[in-house]
Amino acid sequence: MTDYNAIAEAYIAAWNETDAAVRKAKMDAAFTSAVSYRDPIMQGDGHGGIDALIAGVHGQFPGFRFRLKGSADGFGDNIRFSWGLGPDGVDAVIEGSDFATIEGGRLSAITGFLDRVPG
């Protein structure tokens, strides 16, 4: 049986990691080598592309952290979950929902939606 929450938590852990060397191991655990990511404002392919996206988010929002909102949901090789991004201890400034395909317990294709972005 697939543990959708564990998959979503591995994804969030990779996005929250600021140390590039540590993040590499977390990305290996969360993503297939041919992973793709798409949302309305950015896209990346493979671990290098995703790593650049993550580094960019940390550069633009220093000190912000991703948090899962509720539990992940899925069926078969599909997963969906929602997240918030903001400083620790306060409400999320940005919120989104991601839908992804799972391959071998790791994410292989992610489509992100931005549910709330500040004006």
ChimeraX commands (.cxc) that place a marker at each C-alpha (Angstrom):
marker #1 position 0.00,0.00,0.00 radius 0.5
marker #1 position 1.29,3.47,-0.91 radius 0.5
marker #1 position 1.96,5.89,1.97 radius 0.5
marker #1 position 0.87,9.13,0.32 radius 0.5
marker #1 position 1.63,11.23,3.40 radius 0.5
marker #1 position 5.22,9.95,3.54 radius 0.5
marker #1 position 5.68,10.83,-0.15 radius 0.5
marker #1 position 4.29,14.34,0.39 radius 0.5
marker #1 position 6.43,14.80,3.52 radius 0.5
marker #1 position 9.57,13.79,1.58 radius 0.5
marker #1 position 8.66,16.39,-1.06 radius 0.5
marker #1 position 8.20,19.11,1.56 radius 0.5
marker #1 position 11.48,18.12,3.27 radius 0.5
marker #1 position 13.36,18.53,-0.02 radius 0.5
marker #1 position 11.82,21.98,-0.62 radius 0.5
marker #1 position 12.62,23.09,2.94 radius 0.5
marker #1 position 16.29,22.09,2.87 radius 0.5
marker #1 position 18.63,25.08,2.49 radius 0.5
marker #1 position 21.91,23.13,2.48 radius 0.5
marker #1 position 22.50,22.02,-1.13 radius 0.5
marker #1 position 24.50,18.91,-0.16 radius 0.5
marker #1 position 21.85,17.72,2.30 radius 0.5
marker #1 position 19.10,18.65,-0.17 radius 0.5
marker #1 position 20.64,16.33,-2.79 radius 0.5
marker #1 position 19.98,13.29,-0.59 radius 0.5
marker #1 position 16.45,14.49,0.15 radius 0.5
marker #1 position 15.82,15.00,-3.56 radius 0.5
marker #1 position 17.08,11.49,-4.30 radius 0.5
marker #1 position 14.51,10.17,-1.81 radius 0.5
marker #1 position 11.63,12.31,-3.08 radius 0.5
marker #1 position 12.08,12.48,-6.87 radius 0.5
marker #1 position 12.89,10.15,-9.75 radius 0.5
marker #1 position 15.94,11.21,-11.77 radius 0.5
marker #1 position 13.72,12.29,-14.68 radius 0.5
marker #1 position 11.28,14.28,-12.52 radius 0.5
marker #1 position 9.46,17.24,-14.05 radius 0.5
marker #1 position 7.84,20.16,-12.23 radius 0.5
marker #1 position 5.42,22.71,-13.69 radius 0.5
marker #1 position 3.42,25.50,-12.11 radius 0.5
marker #1 position 2.11,28.81,-13.48 radius 0.5
marker #1 position 5.37,30.69,-12.84 radius 0.5
marker #1 position 8.23,28.18,-12.97 radius 0.5
marker #1 position 9.29,24.84,-14.36 radius 0.5
marker #1 position 12.20,22.46,-13.98 radius 0.5
marker #1 position 13.33,19.05,-15.16 radius 0.5
marker #1 position 15.56,16.50,-13.47 radius 0.5
marker #1 position 17.24,16.93,-10.12 radius 0.5
marker #1 position 19.29,19.88,-11.40 radius 0.5
marker #1 position 16.23,21.74,-12.58 radius 0.5
marker #1 position 14.28,21.10,-9.39 radius 0.5
marker #1 position 17.28,22.05,-7.25 radius 0.5
marker #1 position 17.51,25.40,-9.08 radius 0.5
marker #1 position 13.81,26.03,-8.38 radius 0.5
marker #1 position 14.22,25.23,-4.69 radius 0.5
marker #1 position 17.31,27.43,-4.38 radius 0.5
marker #1 position 15.40,30.23,-6.12 radius 0.5
marker #1 position 12.51,30.00,-3.66 radius 0.5
marker #1 position 14.94,30.15,-0.71 radius 0.5
marker #1 position 16.65,33.16,-2.29 radius 0.5
marker #1 position 13.37,34.99,-2.83 radius 0.5
marker #1 position 11.80,34.02,0.51 radius 0.5
marker #1 position 14.62,33.58,3.05 radius 0.5
marker #1 position 13.47,31.95,6.27 radius 0.5
marker #1 position 10.16,30.77,4.79 radius 0.5
marker #1 position 9.18,27.11,5.21 radius 0.5
marker #1 position 6.72,24.85,3.42 radius 0.5
marker #1 position 4.11,23.06,5.53 radius 0.5
marker #1 position 1.60,20.44,4.46 radius 0.5
marker #1 position -2.02,21.51,4.85 radius 0.5
marker #1 position -3.97,18.48,5.96 radius 0.5
marker #1 position -3.21,15.02,4.64 radius 0.5
marker #1 position -2.12,13.89,1.23 radius 0.5
marker #1 position -4.65,11.97,-0.83 radius 0.5
marker #1 position -4.14,9.60,-3.69 radius 0.5
marker #1 position -5.04,6.50,-5.62 radius 0.5
marker #1 position -2.80,4.21,-7.61 radius 0.5
marker #1 position 0.18,6.19,-8.84 radius 0.5
marker #1 position -1.47,9.61,-8.38 radius 0.5
marker #1 position -1.17,11.96,-5.40 radius 0.5
marker #1 position -2.51,15.36,-4.42 radius 0.5
marker #1 position -1.71,17.54,-1.45 radius 0.5
marker #1 position -1.87,21.17,-0.39 radius 0.5
marker #1 position 0.82,23.27,1.25 radius 0.5
marker #1 position 1.50,26.67,2.73 radius 0.5
marker #1 position 4.68,28.74,2.54 radius 0.5
marker #1 position 5.61,31.36,5.11 radius 0.5
marker #1 position 7.74,32.16,8.13 radius 0.5
marker #1 position 7.58,29.80,11.11 radius 0.5
marker #1 position 4.88,30.66,13.64 radius 0.5
marker #1 position 2.62,32.67,11.36 radius 0.5
marker #1 position -0.03,31.88,8.76 radius 0.5
marker #1 position 1.22,30.95,5.31 radius 0.5
marker #1 position 1.66,33.85,2.91 radius 0.5
marker #1 position 1.44,31.64,-0.19 radius 0.5
marker #1 position -0.67,28.50,-0.55 radius 0.5
marker #1 position -0.85,25.90,-3.26 radius 0.5
marker #1 position -1.91,22.43,-4.25 radius 0.5
marker #1 position 0.19,19.91,-6.13 radius 0.5
marker #1 position -0.85,16.92,-8.18 radius 0.5
marker #1 position 1.78,14.36,-9.10 radius 0.5
marker #1 position 2.53,10.96,-10.53 radius 0.5
marker #1 position 4.39,8.44,-8.40 radius 0.5
marker #1 position 6.92,5.99,-9.79 radius 0.5
marker #1 position 8.62,3.51,-7.46 radius 0.5
marker #1 position 7.55,5.48,-4.37 radius 0.5
marker #1 position 9.00,8.76,-5.69 radius 0.5
marker #1 position 7.50,11.67,-7.57 radius 0.5
marker #1 position 8.05,11.65,-11.32 radius 0.5
marker #1 position 5.82,14.46,-12.64 radius 0.5
marker #1 position 4.46,17.33,-10.53 radius 0.5
marker #1 position 1.93,19.96,-11.52 radius 0.5
marker #1 position 1.55,22.79,-9.03 radius 0.5
marker #1 position -1.31,25.25,-8.61 radius 0.5
marker #1 position -1.02,28.49,-6.68 radius 0.5
marker #1 position -4.16,28.84,-4.58 radius 0.5
marker #1 position -3.25,32.06,-2.77 radius 0.5
marker #1 position -0.50,34.54,-3.69 radius 0.5
marker #1 position -0.13,38.01,-2.18 radius 0.5
marker #1 position -1.07,40.89,-4.47 radius 0.5
marker link #1:1,2 radius 0.2
marker link #1:2,3 radius 0.2
marker link #1:3,4 radius 0.2
marker link #1:4,5 radius 0.2
marker link #1:5,6 radius 0.2
marker link #1:6,7 radius 0.2
marker link #1:7,8 radius 0.2
marker link #1:8,9 radius 0.2
marker link #1:9,10 radius 0.2
marker link #1:10,11 radius 0.2
marker link #1:11,12 radius 0.2
marker link #1:12,13 radius 0.2
marker link #1:13,14 radius 0.2
marker link #1:14,15 radius 0.2
marker link #1:15,16 radius 0.2
marker link #1:16,17 radius 0.2
marker link #1:17,18 radius 0.2
marker link #1:18,19 radius 0.2
marker link #1:19,20 radius 0.2
marker link #1:20,21 radius 0.2
marker link #1:21,22 radius 0.2
marker link #1:22,23 radius 0.2
marker link #1:23,24 radius 0.2
marker link #1:24,25 radius 0.2
marker link #1:25,26 radius 0.2
marker link #1:26,27 radius 0.2
marker link #1:27,28 radius 0.2
marker link #1:28,29 radius 0.2
marker link #1:29,30 radius 0.2
marker link #1:30,31 radius 0.2
marker link #1:31,32 radius 0.2
marker link #1:32,33 radius 0.2
marker link #1:33,34 radius 0.2
marker link #1:34,35 radius 0.2
marker link #1:35,36 radius 0.2
marker link #1:36,37 radius 0.2
marker link #1:37,38 radius 0.2
marker link #1:38,39 radius 0.2
marker link #1:39,40 radius 0.2
marker link #1:40,41 radius 0.2
marker link #1:41,42 radius 0.2
marker link #1:42,43 radius 0.2
marker link #1:43,44 radius 0.2
marker link #1:44,45 radius 0.2
marker link #1:45,46 radius 0.2
marker link #1:46,47 radius 0.2
marker link #1:47,48 radius 0.2
marker link #1:48,49 radius 0.2
marker link #1:49,50 radius 0.2
marker link #1:50,51 radius 0.2
marker link #1:51,52 radius 0.2
marker link #1:52,53 radius 0.2
marker link #1:53,54 radius 0.2
marker link #1:54,55 radius 0.2
marker link #1:55,56 radius 0.2
marker link #1:56,57 radius 0.2
marker link #1:57,58 radius 0.2
marker link #1:58,59 radius 0.2
marker link #1:59,60 radius 0.2
marker link #1:60,61 radius 0.2
marker link #1:61,62 radius 0.2
marker link #1:62,63 radius 0.2
marker link #1:63,64 radius 0.2
marker link #1:64,65 radius 0.2
marker link #1:65,66 radius 0.2
marker link #1:66,67 radius 0.2
marker link #1:67,68 radius 0.2
marker link #1:68,69 radius 0.2
marker link #1:69,70 radius 0.2
marker link #1:70,71 radius 0.2
marker link #1:71,72 radius 0.2
marker link #1:72,73 radius 0.2
marker link #1:73,74 radius 0.2
marker link #1:74,75 radius 0.2
marker link #1:75,76 radius 0.2
marker link #1:76,77 radius 0.2
marker link #1:77,78 radius 0.2
marker link #1:78,79 radius 0.2
marker link #1:79,80 radius 0.2
marker link #1:80,81 radius 0.2
marker link #1:81,82 radius 0.2
marker link #1:82,83 radius 0.2
marker link #1:83,84 radius 0.2
marker link #1:84,85 radius 0.2
marker link #1:85,86 radius 0.2
marker link #1:86,87 radius 0.2
marker link #1:87,88 radius 0.2
marker link #1:88,89 radius 0.2
marker link #1:89,90 radius 0.2
marker link #1:90,91 radius 0.2
marker link #1:91,92 radius 0.2
marker link #1:92,93 radius 0.2
marker link #1:93,94 radius 0.2
marker link #1:94,95 radius 0.2
marker link #1:95,96 radius 0.2
marker link #1:96,97 radius 0.2
marker link #1:97,98 radius 0.2
marker link #1:98,99 radius 0.2
marker link #1:99,100 radius 0.2
marker link #1:100,101 radius 0.2
marker link #1:101,102 radius 0.2
marker link #1:102,103 radius 0.2
marker link #1:103,104 radius 0.2
marker link #1:104,105 radius 0.2
marker link #1:105,106 radius 0.2
marker link #1:106,107 radius 0.2
marker link #1:107,108 radius 0.2
marker link #1:108,109 radius 0.2
marker link #1:109,110 radius 0.2
marker link #1:110,111 radius 0.2
marker link #1:111,112 radius 0.2
marker link #1:112,113 radius 0.2
marker link #1:113,114 radius 0.2
marker link #1:114,115 radius 0.2
marker link #1:115,116 radius 0.2
marker link #1:116,117 radius 0.2
marker link #1:117,118 radius 0.2
marker link #1:118,119 radius 0.2
view
